[in-house]
């Protein structure tokens, strides 16, 4: 794993990040729900007012994983960091790359003085749940997620 580099994503990485987003959607049985584009990712992540940040796992100039996150705000706690998605391509899973990406976002949250680092995980995703439990994460079953698609 010594040839894995965790680095900030660039606009040029967004085509590969979108491929990985689609891979994640397939894993979650929701491929048809992906409507984002690489151009939109470039605009939203690298435009005048970036809406997200992204780290990529790079192996010999090939992006094999990503962690996309943004700053959120809690009225009770203050500044928080929200991990929207983390994925390592299937052929590279279980090699510690996901941990490297997660740790980089966690480190970023701490450096920025975030009061909470949060994410969601599907209740059937046992590999991810097991991974997060290694961090002693609070996986709260009481909260119901609400959303409205516009």
C-alpha positions as a printed Julia matrix, in Angstrom:
150×3 Matrix{Float64}:
   0.0    0.0     0.0
   3.04   2.27   -0.02
   2.19   3.5    -3.52
  -1.19   4.89   -2.4
  -1.37   8.66   -2.08
  -4.29  10.44   -0.44
  -4.54  13.91   -1.97
  -6.98  16.72   -2.6
  -9.01  16.09   -5.71
  -8.58  18.32   -8.74
 -11.1   19.23  -11.43
  -9.39  16.66  -13.68
 -10.29  13.9   -11.21
 -14.04  14.46  -11.48
 -14.6   12.1   -14.43
 -13.15   9.24  -12.38
 -14.93  10.38   -9.21
 -18.22  10.27  -11.13
 -17.42   6.7   -12.23
 -16.87   5.81   -8.58
 -20.11   7.55   -7.59
 -21.89   5.33  -10.13
 -20.11   2.29   -8.71
 -21.4    3.26   -5.26
 -24.94   3.73   -6.6
 -24.83   0.26   -8.17
 -23.66  -1.19   -4.83
 -26.58   0.56   -3.13
 -29.06  -0.65   -5.79
 -29.8    2.92   -6.86
 -27.89   3.41  -10.11
 -30.86   5.12  -11.79
 -30.81   7.87   -9.14
 -27.44   9.31  -10.24
 -28.09  12.39  -12.35
 -24.93  14.34  -11.52
 -22.27  14.97  -14.17
 -18.51  15.46  -14.09
 -19.02  19.04  -15.31
 -21.44  19.72  -12.44
 -18.96  18.23   -9.97
 -16.24  20.51  -11.36
 -18.52  23.54  -11.07
 -19.76  22.68   -7.58
 -16.4   21.64   -6.16
 -14.02  24.03   -7.85
 -16.07  27.06   -8.86
 -16.26  30.49   -7.28
 -18.18  29.15   -4.25
 -17.16  25.49   -3.74
 -19.93  23.4    -2.2
 -17.8   20.38   -1.33
 -14.27  19.15   -0.92
 -12.89  15.81   -1.99
  -9.9   13.63   -1.27
  -8.92  10.88   -3.67
  -6.86   7.75   -3.23
  -4.35   7.72   -6.06
  -2.41   4.62   -7.04
   0.17   5.23   -9.75
  -1.84   8.14  -11.21
  -5.13   6.24  -11.12
  -7.94   7.36   -8.81
  -9.19   4.25   -7.01
 -11.22   5.84   -4.22
 -12.7    9.1    -2.97
 -14.15  10.81    0.07
 -16.45  13.77   -0.63
 -17.35  16.03    2.29
 -18.51  19.51    3.22
 -18.9   21.82    6.18
 -22.25  21.74    7.9
 -23.52  23.55   10.95
 -25.25  22.39   14.1
 -27.26  24.87   16.12
 -26.31  22.86   19.21
 -22.62  22.24   18.47
 -21.4   24.71   15.85
 -19.22  23.78   12.87
 -19.38  20.16   11.74
 -17.95  18.17    8.86
 -20.3   15.93    6.9
 -18.92  12.99    4.91
 -21.3   12.6     1.98
 -19.7    9.56    0.4
 -16.6    7.41    0.66
 -15.84   4.62   -1.77
 -12.89   2.49   -2.8
 -13.3    0.66   -6.07
 -14.29  -2.96   -5.5
 -11.01  -4.55   -6.6
  -9.06  -2.47   -4.04
 -11.34  -2.89   -1.02
 -10.16  -4.49    2.22
  -6.63  -3.17    1.73
  -6.78  -0.21    4.14
  -7.43   2.48    1.53
 -10.87   3.32    2.93
  -9.28   3.82    6.34
  -6.71   6.19    4.83
  -9.46   8.26    3.22
 -11.66   8.25    6.34
  -8.73   9.19    8.56
  -7.83  12.09    6.25
 -11.34  13.55    6.49
 -11.39  12.96   10.26
  -8.03  14.72   10.57
  -9.4   17.62    8.52
 -12.41  17.89   10.84
 -10.12  18.05   13.87
  -7.78  20.59   12.26
 -10.74  22.86   11.52
 -12.12  22.63   15.03
 -15.28  20.85   13.98
 -17.44  19.78   16.89
 -18.92  16.81   15.1
 -17.94  14.56   12.19
 -20.94  12.78   10.75
 -22.13  10.57    7.92
 -24.89   8.1     7.09
 -24.7    4.38    6.44
 -27.41   2.08    5.12
 -28.65  -0.35    7.76
 -27.86  -3.35    5.53
 -24.27  -2.3     4.74
 -22.59  -4.57    7.28
 -19.02  -4.07    5.99
 -19.35  -0.29    6.41
 -21.07  -0.61    9.79
 -18.26  -2.88   11.02
 -15.69  -0.39    9.72
 -17.29   2.54   11.57
 -17.65   0.54   14.78
 -13.85   0.23   14.87
 -13.86   4.0    15.48
 -16.38   3.65   18.31
 -18.76   5.7    16.19
 -22.23   6.46   17.49
 -24.53   4.76   14.95
 -27.83   6.17   16.15
 -30.88   4.14   15.03
 -33.39   6.69   16.39
 -33.09   9.46   13.82
 -35.23   9.3    10.7
 -33.75  10.97    7.65
 -36.04  13.33    5.77
 -35.62  14.66    2.26
 -37.53  16.27   -0.55
 -36.34  15.78   -4.11
 -36.67  18.95   -6.16
